Amino acid sequence: MNEPLWADLACEGPERVGGAAHQALGHLAGWGRGRHGPYSDLTAGPTRGSENRATVEWTVRGKGRVTVRAGSSRVGRVETTVDLG
């Protein structure tokens, strides 16, 4: 229930030559969608949003697509795909 954030890299064509495919990002401070987001009027008081950031790096070689997924069981998941021409 309190799984930390993680980030994954999946390659379709390019070769990953640096950085682990699955990386733990840990827990980030904050909650909700910022001070004026949809949950800012809860009785717990306004949120300051996320005050922390996490950075991961991968090195890939070649052409094709890479997909980055980040998330956790508690906050959901986001993903983006980039074409490396």
N, C-alpha and C positions, 0 to 999 in steps of 0.2 A: 504494500500500500504506500510506502514511503520510499519508493525506488528513486535513486538519483537520476538526473538527466544523463543521456548518452547521445553519441553521434556515430553514425555508420556511413561508410563510403562503399558504394557498389559500382564496379567498372564493367562496362560493356564495350570491350575493345582495348582501351588503354590498360597499361600495366601499372599497378600501384607499386612504387619503388621506395616510398618513405611514409612513415606513420602507420600505426595499427589501423586495420579496417574498422574496428569497434573501439571507441574511446569513451571513457567515463568522464562526464563534465562536473559531477558532484551536484550539490544542492545550491540553488541561487536564491538570494534574498528577495522579498517582495511577493506579491500575490495579485490576482485580478489583472485588469488591463489599464492600470494607471489611475491617477487621482480623479479623472473625469470619465472613467470607463463605466460600463454597465453595472458594476458591482460597487461603485464608490459610495453608495448611500446605505450600506449595511450598518447595523448598529455597532459593529466592531470598530467603526471609524474609517476615515479615508485611508487609502493605501498610497504609499510613495512609489509604487511600481517596483520594478527590479532595480536594485542598486548594484548588482554584481553582473559580471560578464564572464564568459568562458570562451577560450579560443582553442581551436584544434587546427592542425595543419596536415595536409597530405601532399605528397609529390607523386604525380602520375606522368607516364611517358606513353605517347602514341595518340592515335586518333580514335574517336568513338564517342561514347556517352559516359558520364559519371552522374550518379545519383547520390545526394547527401540526404540522410534522414536523421532527425534529431527529435528527442522527446523522452517520455517516461510513461509508466502506466497511470500515473496520477494526473498529468497535464495533457496527455494526448501526444500527437506526433505531427510534425511538418516535414515536407520533403520538397526538394527541388532537383531538377535534372538540367545538366549543362552539356551541350554538344561541343566537343573539342574537334575542330575542323582540321 
